[in-house]
């Protein structure tokens, strides 16, 4: 039997007070950054949420689902494909809970849990769970495994065989492949799938009502589409089934995660801006009822190795320049998602900023989000400093 949490019940969670009645005046400059981005077609639609000092001080949605004038207007409760934000809100969160329960040893070799990972390269036996979390395993960033895999088992088999491009611990290379492997390792530690574990241990205790893997069919109308150019293939995600041709909506945009059935360590989670704000609020309030404060501190501390890395255990830290902008403190941590999503948290300011977009519409080529994010974050911080 697995050790159970001693963190208490969901009733221990400190309620996130809603206080955004004056947001249009207070954050006028920040919202204008987003309106300008919409006008420049940086993305069709977006939703943002800002927490500060234990209060939700901004909760705004702008734009439409697509660039068509008759496309639905985005509302604050609309749902986005979170892409790699999955890595922190689900996979890293699961790792933290297992660590709290003394089930996860950070320096345990991955091959002890995933012997299929061993292969012929003896260096693979040195790769640890810590290195997967910190993106220092030596695995490459990305491989188009979906081109030759037709189901989850095929894709995982290919992921376990991806060759190292560096010695473990030698350098930090952000790696989707590493988090695919990590997700499997965590599932074997827990004796349960990533989606079921996170639903029970993360999303339900925090009352994240619009956050989950494999959204059901009746959520589809609330979910922004992410692309129009997927490779034709049959998918099955929960109750969302069929042939994906033309529009990706309600199924994960990442093709590797899609072949895995929508549940993967690197991508697959869907959610809304307010849910991410609640998750960030829990992180800022010491983690109850899902994490210990000491575990948050451990997992969000910059790693000392490899030298110069910006990575923590799962999260990223501000660099120069940073997508978090110019004002987030060195204590900050955050993560980006390929579809145009992001979450940044600053304990020094008791601040979190969620920005969700579908910048990959219609063809994943638009990179303007990289200019928008720092401008938006700077405007948010400056608005808060001015109003103090």
C-alpha positions as CSV (number, residue, x, y, z in Angstrom):
1,X,0.0,0.0,0.0
2,X,1.3,3.5,-0.9
3,X,2.1,5.9,2.0
4,X,-0.7,8.5,2.2
5,X,-0.3,12.2,2.4
6,X,-0.2,13.8,5.9
7,X,-0.9,17.3,4.4
8,X,-4.5,17.3,5.4
9,X,-7.8,17.6,3.5
10,X,-8.7,19.9,0.6
11,X,-10.4,22.1,3.2
12,X,-6.9,23.2,4.3
13,X,-6.5,25.0,1.0
14,X,-6.4,28.8,1.4
15,X,-9.2,30.2,-0.8
16,X,-8.1,32.4,-3.7
17,X,-10.1,35.6,-3.2
18,X,-11.6,37.2,-6.4
19,X,-10.7,40.9,-6.6
20,X,-10.6,41.9,-10.3
21,X,-13.5,44.4,-10.5
22,X,-11.0,47.2,-11.3
23,X,-8.8,45.1,-13.7
24,X,-9.6,47.1,-16.8
25,X,-8.2,50.3,-15.3
26,X,-5.4,48.7,-13.3
27,X,-4.1,46.5,-16.1
28,X,-5.0,48.7,-19.0
29,X,-1.5,48.7,-20.4
30,X,-1.1,44.9,-20.0
31,X,-4.4,44.2,-21.7
32,X,-3.5,46.7,-24.5
33,X,-0.4,44.5,-25.1
34,X,-2.7,41.6,-25.8
35,X,-5.1,43.6,-27.9
36,X,-2.2,44.7,-30.1
37,X,-1.0,41.1,-30.4
38,X,-4.4,40.1,-31.5
39,X,-4.5,42.9,-34.1
40,X,-1.1,41.8,-35.3
41,X,-2.3,38.2,-35.6
42,X,0.1,36.9,-33.0
43,X,-2.7,34.5,-32.0
44,X,-6.5,34.4,-32.5
45,X,-7.5,34.3,-28.8
46,X,-6.1,34.4,-25.3
47,X,-7.0,34.2,-21.6
48,X,-5.0,35.6,-18.7
49,X,-5.1,35.4,-15.0
50,X,-3.0,37.2,-12.4
51,X,-2.8,36.4,-8.7
52,X,-1.1,38.8,-6.2
53,X,-1.0,38.6,-2.5
54,X,-3.5,35.7,-2.3
55,X,-6.1,37.4,-4.6
56,X,-7.1,36.9,-8.2
57,X,-6.6,40.5,-9.4
58,X,-7.0,39.9,-13.2
59,X,-9.0,37.4,-15.2
60,X,-9.4,38.4,-18.8
61,X,-10.2,36.8,-22.1
62,X,-9.8,38.4,-25.5
63,X,-10.1,37.5,-29.2
64,X,-11.8,34.7,-31.0
65,X,-11.2,30.9,-31.4
66,X,-9.8,31.6,-35.0
67,X,-9.2,34.6,-37.2
68,X,-12.6,34.2,-38.9
69,X,-14.9,37.1,-38.0
70,X,-17.8,34.7,-37.1
71,X,-15.6,32.5,-34.9
72,X,-16.7,32.2,-31.2
73,X,-15.5,34.9,-28.9
74,X,-13.1,33.7,-26.2
75,X,-14.5,33.8,-22.6
76,X,-12.6,33.4,-19.3
77,X,-13.9,29.9,-18.9
78,X,-12.6,28.6,-22.2
79,X,-10.1,25.8,-22.2
80,X,-6.7,25.6,-23.9
81,X,-4.3,22.9,-24.9
82,X,-1.6,23.5,-22.2
83,X,1.1,21.7,-24.2
84,X,4.4,21.6,-22.2
85,X,2.8,23.3,-19.2
86,X,1.7,19.7,-18.6
87,X,5.3,19.1,-17.5
88,X,4.9,21.1,-14.3
89,X,1.1,21.1,-13.5
90,X,0.9,17.3,-14.0
91,X,4.2,15.4,-14.3
92,X,6.4,17.5,-11.9
93,X,3.4,17.7,-9.5
94,X,3.2,14.0,-9.5
95,X,6.9,13.7,-8.9
96,X,6.6,16.1,-6.0
97,X,3.8,14.2,-4.3
98,X,5.7,10.9,-4.7
99,X,8.8,12.5,-3.2
100,X,6.6,13.7,-0.3
101,X,5.5,10.2,0.3
102,X,9.1,8.8,0.2
103,X,8.4,6.8,-2.9
104,X,10.6,8.8,-5.3
105,X,14.4,9.0,-4.8
106,X,15.8,11.7,-7.0
107,X,19.1,10.1,-7.7
108,X,17.7,6.6,-8.5
109,X,18.7,5.3,-11.9
110,X,15.9,5.4,-14.4
111,X,16.7,1.8,-15.6
112,X,15.7,0.4,-12.2
113,X,12.1,1.5,-13.0
114,X,12.3,1.4,-16.8
115,X,14.7,-1.4,-17.7
116,X,13.7,-1.0,-21.3
117,X,15.6,2.3,-21.3
118,X,19.0,0.6,-20.8
119,X,20.0,-0.3,-24.4
120,X,23.6,-0.8,-25.4
121,X,25.0,2.6,-24.3
122,X,26.3,2.0,-20.8
123,X,25.9,5.7,-20.1
124,X,22.1,5.2,-20.0
125,X,22.5,3.3,-16.8
126,X,23.8,6.5,-15.2
127,X,20.7,8.6,-16.0
128,X,18.7,9.5,-12.9
129,X,15.2,10.7,-12.2
130,X,16.7,14.0,-11.1
131,X,18.4,14.4,-14.5
132,X,15.1,13.7,-16.3
133,X,13.4,16.4,-14.2
134,X,16.3,18.9,-14.8
135,X,16.6,18.2,-18.5
136,X,20.2,17.1,-18.0
137,X,19.9,13.4,-19.0
138,X,21.7,13.7,-22.3
139,X,18.5,12.9,-24.3
140,X,17.7,15.2,-27.2
141,X,14.9,17.8,-27.2
142,X,12.5,16.2,-29.7
143,X,12.0,13.3,-32.1
144,X,9.1,12.8,-34.5
145,X,8.4,9.4,-33.1
146,X,4.8,9.5,-34.3
147,X,5.9,9.1,-37.9
148,X,6.6,5.4,-37.3
149,X,4.4,4.6,-34.2
150,X,0.8,3.7,-34.4
151,X,0.0,3.3,-30.7
152,X,1.3,4.1,-27.2
153,X,3.4,0.9,-26.8
154,X,5.1,1.5,-30.2
155,X,5.9,5.1,-29.4
156,X,7.2,4.3,-25.9
157,X,9.4,1.6,-27.3
158,X,10.9,4.2,-29.7
159,X,11.3,6.7,-26.9
160,X,13.2,4.2,-24.8
161,X,15.6,3.7,-27.8
162,X,16.3,7.4,-28.5
163,X,20.1,7.8,-28.4
164,X,21.8,10.1,-26.0
165,X,23.4,13.2,-27.5
166,X,25.5,14.0,-24.5
167,X,26.8,12.3,-21.4
168,X,24.3,12.3,-18.5
169,X,24.7,15.5,-16.4
170,X,27.1,17.1,-18.9
171,X,24.7,19.8,-20.2
172,X,21.1,20.9,-20.0
173,X,19.0,20.2,-23.1
174,X,15.3,20.7,-22.8
175,X,13.8,17.3,-23.7
176,X,10.3,16.1,-24.5
177,X,11.8,12.7,-24.8
178,X,13.1,12.8,-21.2
179,X,9.7,13.7,-19.9
180,X,8.0,10.9,-21.9
181,X,10.4,8.5,-20.1
182,X,9.9,10.3,-16.8
183,X,6.1,9.9,-17.1
184,X,6.5,6.1,-17.5
185,X,8.9,6.0,-14.5
186,X,6.4,7.8,-12.3
187,X,3.5,5.6,-13.3
188,X,5.5,2.6,-12.3
189,X,6.4,4.1,-9.0
190,X,2.8,5.0,-8.3
191,X,1.3,1.8,-9.8
192,X,-1.2,4.1,-11.6
193,X,-1.5,6.1,-14.8
194,X,-0.4,9.7,-14.9
195,X,-3.9,11.0,-15.7
196,X,-5.7,9.1,-12.9
197,X,-3.1,10.0,-10.3
198,X,-3.1,13.7,-11.2
199,X,-6.9,13.8,-11.3
200,X,-7.2,12.4,-7.8
201,X,-4.1,13.9,-6.1
202,X,-3.8,17.3,-7.8
203,X,-6.9,18.5,-9.8
204,X,-9.6,17.3,-7.4
205,X,-8.1,18.6,-4.2
206,X,-7.6,22.0,-5.7
207,X,-11.1,21.9,-7.4
208,X,-9.6,22.4,-10.9
209,X,-12.8,21.7,-12.7
210,X,-11.6,22.4,-16.2
211,X,-8.2,20.7,-16.1
212,X,-7.7,17.2,-17.3
213,X,-6.2,14.9,-19.8
214,X,-8.4,13.6,-22.7
215,X,-11.2,16.1,-22.3
216,X,-14.7,14.5,-22.9
217,X,-16.6,15.2,-26.1
218,X,-19.0,17.7,-24.4
219,X,-16.0,19.9,-23.6
220,X,-15.1,20.3,-27.2
221,X,-17.1,23.5,-27.9
222,X,-15.2,25.2,-25.0
223,X,-11.8,24.3,-26.2
224,X,-9.8,26.6,-28.6
225,X,-8.5,24.9,-31.7
226,X,-4.7,24.7,-32.1
227,X,-3.9,23.8,-35.7
228,X,-5.3,23.1,-39.2
229,X,-2.4,21.0,-40.6
230,X,-2.1,17.7,-38.6
231,X,-1.0,14.6,-40.3
232,X,-4.0,12.3,-41.0
233,X,-4.3,9.6,-38.4
234,X,-6.9,8.0,-36.3
235,X,-6.9,8.9,-32.7
236,X,-8.7,7.9,-29.5
237,X,-8.6,10.1,-26.5
238,X,-11.2,9.2,-23.8
239,X,-14.5,9.9,-25.4
240,X,-13.1,12.1,-28.2
241,X,-12.6,9.7,-31.1
242,X,-12.2,9.9,-34.9
243,X,-9.9,10.9,-37.7
244,X,-8.1,14.1,-37.2
245,X,-8.1,15.9,-40.5
246,X,-8.2,19.6,-40.9
247,X,-8.8,21.0,-37.4
248,X,-7.2,20.0,-34.1
249,X,-9.7,20.8,-31.4
250,X,-10.3,18.9,-28.2
251,X,-7.4,16.5,-28.9
252,X,-3.8,17.3,-28.0
253,X,-1.8,19.2,-30.7
254,X,1.5,17.4,-29.9
255,X,1.6,14.4,-32.3
256,X,3.7,12.2,-30.0
257,X,1.2,12.7,-27.2
258,X,-1.7,12.1,-29.5
259,X,-0.3,8.7,-30.6
260,X,0.0,7.9,-26.8
261,X,-3.7,8.4,-26.4
262,X,-3.5,11.9,-25.1
263,X,-1.7,11.0,-21.8
264,X,2.0,11.7,-21.7
265,X,4.6,13.2,-19.4
266,X,5.5,16.0,-21.8
267,X,2.1,17.1,-23.1
268,X,-1.6,16.3,-23.2
269,X,-3.1,18.4,-20.4
270,X,-6.0,20.8,-21.1
271,X,-7.1,23.6,-18.7
272,X,-8.4,27.2,-18.3
273,X,-6.6,30.3,-17.0
274,X,-8.4,30.4,-13.6
275,X,-7.4,26.7,-12.8
276,X,-3.7,27.5,-13.4
277,X,-4.1,30.6,-11.2
278,X,-5.5,28.3,-8.4
279,X,-2.6,25.9,-8.9
280,X,-0.1,28.8,-8.7
281,X,-1.9,30.1,-5.6
282,X,-1.4,26.7,-3.9
283,X,2.3,26.9,-4.8
284,X,2.6,30.4,-3.3
285,X,0.7,29.5,-0.2
286,X,3.1,26.6,0.8
287,X,1.5,23.8,-1.2
288,X,-1.4,22.7,0.9
289,X,-3.2,20.4,0.5
290,X,-1.1,18.6,-2.1
291,X,2.6,19.6,-1.5
292,X,4.9,20.3,1.4
293,X,6.5,23.7,1.5
294,X,10.0,22.1,1.7
295,X,9.3,20.1,-1.4
296,X,8.2,23.2,-3.4
297,X,11.5,24.9,-2.3
298,X,13.5,21.8,-3.3
299,X,11.9,21.4,-6.7
300,X,11.9,25.1,-7.6
301,X,15.6,25.7,-6.7
302,X,18.0,26.2,-9.6
303,X,20.1,23.1,-10.1
304,X,23.9,23.5,-9.5
305,X,24.7,21.1,-12.3
306,X,25.2,21.3,-15.2
307,X,27.0,24.6,-14.7
308,X,25.0,27.6,-15.9
309,X,21.7,25.7,-16.2
310,X,18.4,27.7,-15.8
311,X,16.5,24.5,-14.9
312,X,15.1,23.4,-11.6
313,X,13.5,20.0,-11.0
314,X,10.8,20.4,-13.7
315,X,10.6,24.2,-13.8
316,X,12.6,26.9,-15.5
317,X,14.2,30.0,-13.9
318,X,14.4,33.5,-15.4
319,X,17.4,33.9,-17.7
320,X,18.7,36.9,-19.8
321,X,16.6,37.6,-21.7
322,X,13.6,35.8,-20.3
323,X,10.1,35.1,-21.4
324,X,9.1,36.3,-17.9
325,X,10.2,39.8,-18.8
326,X,12.5,42.1,-16.9
327,X,11.0,42.2,-13.4
328,X,10.5,38.7,-12.1
329,X,12.8,38.0,-9.2
330,X,15.6,35.4,-9.1
331,X,13.3,33.3,-6.9
332,X,10.8,33.0,-9.7
333,X,10.0,29.9,-11.7
334,X,7.8,29.1,-14.7
335,X,7.2,27.1,-17.8
336,X,6.1,27.6,-21.4
337,X,4.0,25.5,-23.7
338,X,4.4,25.1,-27.5
339,X,0.8,26.1,-28.2
340,X,1.4,29.6,-26.7
341,X,0.8,28.9,-23.0
342,X,2.8,29.9,-20.0
343,X,2.8,30.1,-16.2
344,X,5.2,32.2,-14.2
345,X,5.3,32.3,-10.4
346,X,7.3,34.8,-8.3
347,X,7.4,34.0,-4.5
348,X,9.2,37.2,-3.7
349,X,6.3,39.3,-5.1
350,X,3.6,36.7,-4.2
351,X,2.7,36.9,-7.8
352,X,1.6,34.5,-10.6
353,X,0.9,35.3,-14.2
354,X,-1.0,32.8,-16.5
355,X,-1.2,33.6,-20.2
356,X,-2.9,31.1,-22.5
357,X,-3.1,31.5,-26.2
358,X,-3.5,29.3,-29.3
359,X,-0.6,30.8,-31.2
360,X,-0.2,27.6,-33.2
361,X,-3.4,28.4,-35.2
362,X,-3.4,27.8,-38.1
363,X,0.0,26.3,-38.9
364,X,2.4,26.5,-35.9
365,X,4.7,28.9,-37.8
366,X,3.9,32.1,-35.9
367,X,6.6,32.9,-33.3
368,X,5.3,36.4,-32.3
369,X,4.3,35.1,-28.8
370,X,8.0,35.3,-27.9
371,X,7.8,39.1,-28.1
372,X,4.3,39.3,-26.5
373,X,5.0,37.3,-23.3
374,X,7.8,39.5,-21.8
375,X,5.9,42.7,-22.7
376,X,2.8,41.4,-21.0
377,X,4.7,40.3,-17.9
378,X,6.5,43.6,-17.7
379,X,3.2,45.5,-17.9
380,X,1.6,43.4,-15.2
381,X,4.4,43.9,-12.8
382,X,4.6,47.6,-13.5
383,X,0.9,48.0,-13.0
384,X,1.1,46.3,-9.6
385,X,4.1,48.4,-8.5
386,X,2.3,51.6,-9.6
387,X,-0.9,50.8,-7.7
388,X,0.9,50.0,-4.4
